[in-house]
Amino acid sequence: MLYLGGSGSEYPRAILSTLLYVLQQKSQSTLDDTKAYYNRLVPPLLTKTIVPLVENGHGVSAVLADDSVLDVTGRLIRIITHALDKEHQDMIVSNIFQLFVNNKPSNIITEKAELVADRFRPLDKDASLQAAGCTVVMASVLAAVQRDIPLPIKTLPNFIRQIAELAEAPKSPAHRLALLRIIGLVVNKWIKEPIDMEQVKQLTQSLLTSITTNPSDESASEKLRIVFWITKALLLRTEKFGMETTLAFVSLLAHPVFGTTASRGFSVLLDEDEFLNKLNHAVVRMLYKQRTFAQCVPLLVEGFKAADSSTYYPPLHASSNNDLTKQYRREA
């Protein structure tokens, strides 16, 4: 039995980090008894994490919902789920959506499942900090599973909108990142139908319009981050709309409010993410970075030359976010 007692988050984080290290040393092909790892670790761990939250407990077990512990929990769940066969991945997705989205008893909770179904609302706007932080578990599962496993929700665009609304007012940096990764993963791996893509475009354009027309809105910077992650998901697939939105970001670099945020966002677009990558079954087309730079770098250079002293930094920062740009400079 997994014992995670202790007076604070340090002990359970250390134990889980050790388990994670051991699993990381095994290649996917050597995780022969992955189902046993799952049964012995994942349901008990999630149960010990979530049940104290719905019982309003503040004792030893509640520390498992600390962001630093949840980060390791998510990594463990991701590596185990990734190694499972398609049938078991489908089962986990179903259980996770029962738990997080449908608010129904889930087999992934081994004790007090009815109580959890009644009280655990991590996707509510008024969710507690710890309950909201548990979304990293959902992000981890979505990253790990194959993209031909259907998500058990009625409409994908509506789900993306729901997560985007939460991402406009995240409760912590960890919560923000989990929500943004969920958006990116769903867009990249599961948005396939033209009608769904059209709604994603409408959402993106609506967010961009809101950003530019209401720059003083407290959520404007968060909305910009959401657009960056939607764009990243589409750029990986070399979708035309992803490039169109990327070029729109270039025009924001000289914006007095969003210039710095926009410039830093280019690292989101072009750096490899731990969750949203080819290893985790994301759609990643060849040469997507090169195509992006071929379009963006000339505009960045032009913007840099035309900028006054107050706008020098953002274009320069955006054009230094990736080694490919450094290569481009050497060749220029």
C-alpha angles and dihedrals in degrees: 000000000000110000115200102167124139141114098272146002095284097078099048090042090053093049093047092044089055091051089048091051092052092050092046090057090060118079118230089254092057096052088094097156098042094141089059090052088051096048094045098043118020105052094040092046095049090045092053089047101047107031094066089053094056091043089056088239123164100182133108095300094056090071089074086076091059110121093240092053094043089054091060092041090055092050091050092050091047096052093046095044092047090058095050123098121257095262093056093042088056090051092051092049090051092050093047092051091047088054101041106026112020097039092222131131110285128203088224089073109072099188133040092359092162092054091049091050090051098047112019108098108159093158096054117107090233095048116136119259092253096046091048090049089061089075086089085076092058091047090051093052093046089052094049102048128083116261095236090067105101120235111235098234131109099235126011096206092055090051090050090050090051092052091044091055089054091047090058088069109025118183096219140357090261091051090049093051093048092051093046091049091050089053093048094046095049093047094047101040105030111024100096109132117087092231090055092047090052091056091049089053091050091051091049093048091047091053092048091049091050091050095051097041096043106032092157092059109119091228096049095100091048090051089053090054090052091053091050092055094046088049092048090053091052096042090057086059091044090237113175092229090055090059092045090055092045090056089050088058090059089063089054094058093087093045110124092223105031103028097101094041090049093049093051089048090069088073087057090053097048110026118087113254123219091231106029103058143105094267088061092052096260118153104255117172122205118266095007091141093049091050091050093051093045087060100037109036097067089051091047092051091047091049091049092052093047097044124103122227093275093060101039096099104058098054090043091051092047092050093051099052097097140042090233089067090052088053089049090053092051091051095045 
